[in-house]
Amino acid sequence: MSEREKKIRIFLRKWHRDIGYFIAGLTIIYAISGVAVNHIDDWNPSYTITTEVLKADTLPRAYWASEKIDSIVLAHLKINEKPMETFSESEEKIKLFFEGKVIEFNMATGELSIETTSGKPVLKEVNFLHLNKPKKIWTWVADVFAVLLAFLALSGVIMVKGKNGLQGRGKWILAAGILVPVVFWILYLN
């Protein structure tokens, strides 16, 4: 091994180690939220949604078409907070939208459904970042993270020499890592 190759290897090893330490926290956060959002069809990774079904007194039909139906329903159900929005789903059904809560009331039957939404601690925040919802400067942070991950991958591939390096078993492990997404591209895109 030449003196130049030795210096390059030492340089790569130091930077690989230091960058690895630097991005370890981000990697853990992205890994946790990555698993969570991968299963978005199975569960909501950011919010807990609970529904409570109750029975209230019916509201006389004479009130249903009133322009002030939302105020009438709020008074009828003894709700003091003002909704952000109301929506008449049908002649006898009304939905009231509040911060973190939706109330659906069937004025004819008295059926009352209260759906409450609350954020899951930690998961909501890490998913928010992982999905790049803040945009702005976070986009640059995520881009730098991606570039540093690419550096770690490439430096890791060329850093090790010999039978465990790219000339030895490393080429087969690298090929397997490339083959996994290629196989899935073929399966899903055909």
ZAKEVEX-556078 format. One record per residue (C-alpha): residue number from 0; x, z, y. Coordinates in steps of 0.2 Angstrom, whole numbers, m for minus. Layout:
BEGIN
(NUM; (X; Z; Y))
...
END
This chain:
BEGIN
(0; (0; 0; 0))
(1; (7; m5; 17))
(2; (9; 7; 31))
(3; (m4; m3; 41))
(4; (m17; m1; 27))
(5; (m13; 18; 25))
(6; (m16; 20; 44))
(7; (m33; 11; 43))
(8; (m38; 21; 28))
(9; (m34; 37; 37))
(10; (m43; 31; 52))
(11; (m58; 27; 42))
(12; (m58; 43; 33))
(13; (m58; 53; 49))
(14; (m71; 43; 57))
(15; (m82; 43; 42))
(16; (m81; 62; 40))
(17; (m84; 65; 58))
(18; (m99; 53; 60))
(19; (m106; 59; 44))
(20; (m106; 77; 51))
(21; (m114; 71; 67))
(22; (m128; 61; 60))
(23; (m132; 73; 46))
(24; (m146; 82; 55))
(25; (m154; 65; 60))
(26; (m152; 59; 42))
(27; (m161; 74; 35))
(28; (m176; 72; 48))
(29; (m177; 54; 44))
(30; (m177; 57; 25))
(31; (m191; 70; 26))
(32; (m202; 60; 37))
(33; (m198; 44; 27))
(34; (m205; 52; 12))
(35; (m220; 58; 21))
(36; (m224; 42; 29))
(37; (m221; 32; 13))
(38; (m236; 41; 6))
(39; (m248; 39; 21))
(40; (m261; 31; 9))
(41; (m261; 47; m1))
(42; (m262; 60; 13))
(43; (m260; 61; 31))
(44; (m242; 66; 35))
(45; (m245; 72; 53))
(46; (m262; 80; 53))
(47; (m273; 92; 43))
(48; (m291; 86; 44))
(49; (m305; 98; 39))
(50; (m324; 95; 39))
(51; (m337; 108; 39))
(52; (m355; 103; 36))
(53; (m369; 114; 43))
(54; (m387; 114; 46))
(55; (m394; 116; 63))
(56; (m412; 116; 70))
(57; (m419; 98; 73))
(58; (m421; 91; 90))
(59; (m438; 85; 95))
(60; (m439; 66; 95))
(61; (m445; 66; 113))
(62; (m427; 70; 119))
(63; (m418; 57; 108))
(64; (m419; 43; 121))
(65; (m415; 54; 136))
(66; (m400; 49; 148))
(67; (m394; 67; 147))
(68; (m394; 68; 128))
(69; (m376; 74; 127))
(70; (m381; 89; 139))
(71; (m397; 92; 129))
(72; (m387; 92; 112))
(73; (m373; 103; 119))
(74; (m386; 116; 125))
(75; (m396; 114; 109))
(76; (m380; 118; 98))
(77; (m374; 131; 110))
(78; (m358; 122; 114))
(79; (m350; 127; 131))
(80; (m336; 115; 132))
(81; (m338; 97; 139))
(82; (m334; 83; 127))
(83; (m322; 69; 131))
(84; (m334; 56; 125))
(85; (m351; 54; 117))
(86; (m357; 40; 106))
(87; (m375; 37; 99))
(88; (m372; 31; 82))
(89; (m390; 27; 79))
(90; (m407; 32; 86))
(91; (m406; 50; 79))
(92; (m387; 52; 77))
(93; (m374; 57; 91))
(94; (m356; 60; 90))
(95; (m347; 71; 102))
(96; (m328; 70; 104))
(97; (m318; 85; 109))
(98; (m299; 88; 109))
(99; (m295; 90; 91))
(100; (m313; 90; 85))
(101; (m328; 78; 82))
(102; (m345; 84; 80))
(103; (m358; 73; 72))
(104; (m376; 78; 74))
(105; (m392; 71; 66))
(106; (m406; 76; 77))
(107; (m419; 71; 65))
(108; (m412; 81; 50))
(109; (m402; 95; 59))
(110; (m387; 90; 49))
(111; (m371; 95; 58))
(112; (m353; 89; 54))
(113; (m338; 96; 62))
(114; (m322; 88; 59))
(115; (m307; 97; 65))
(116; (m289; 89; 67))
(117; (m273; 99; 69))
(118; (m255; 94; 68))
(119; (m244; 99; 54))
(120; (m230; 109; 60))
(121; (m213; 100; 60))
(122; (m220; 85; 50))
(123; (m230; 79; 65))
(124; (m215; 80; 76))
(125; (m202; 72; 64))
(126; (m215; 58; 60))
(127; (m217; 55; 79))
(128; (m199; 52; 81))
(129; (m197; 42; 64))
(130; (m211; 30; 69))
(131; (m203; 28; 86))
(132; (m219; 33; 96))
(133; (m210; 40; 111))
(134; (m201; 23; 114))
(135; (m190; 23; 129))
(136; (m173; 32; 126))
(137; (m177; 37; 109))
(138; (m176; 18; 104))
(139; (m158; 19; 109))
(140; (m155; 35; 99))
(141; (m163; 27; 84))
(142; (m152; 11; 86))
(143; (m136; 21; 88))
(144; (m141; 30; 72))
(145; (m144; 14; 63))
(146; (m127; 7; 68))
(147; (m118; 23; 63))
(148; (m127; 23; 46))
(149; (m120; 5; 44))
(150; (m103; 11; 49))
(151; (m104; 24; 36))
(152; (m109; 12; 23))
(153; (m96; m1; 27))
(154; (m82; 12; 29))
(155; (m87; 21; 13))
(156; (m86; 4; 3))
(157; (m69; m1; 9))
(158; (m61; 17; 11))
(159; (m59; 20; m8))
(160; (m46; 10; m18))
(161; (m42; 8; m36))
(162; (m53; 9; m51))
(163; (m66; 19; m41))
(164; (m65; 7; m26))
(165; (m73; m10; m23))
(166; (m60; m18; m35))
(167; (m66; m7; m49))
(168; (m83; 1; m53))
(169; (m88; 1; m34))
(170; (m92; m17; m35))
(171; (m105; m14; m48))
(172; (m113; 1; m39))
(173; (m113; m9; m23))
(174; (m121; m24; m32))
(175; (m134; m13; m40))
(176; (m138; m6; m22))
(177; (m141; m23; m16))
(178; (m151; m29; m31))
(179; (m164; m15; m29))
(180; (m172; m22; m13))
(181; (m169; m40; m19))
(182; (m179; m37; m35))
(183; (m193; m29; m24))
(184; (m193; m44; m12))
(185; (m195; m55; m27))
(186; (m209; m45; m34))
(187; (m219; m42; m18))
(188; (m216; m59; m9))
(189; (m221; m70; m24))
END
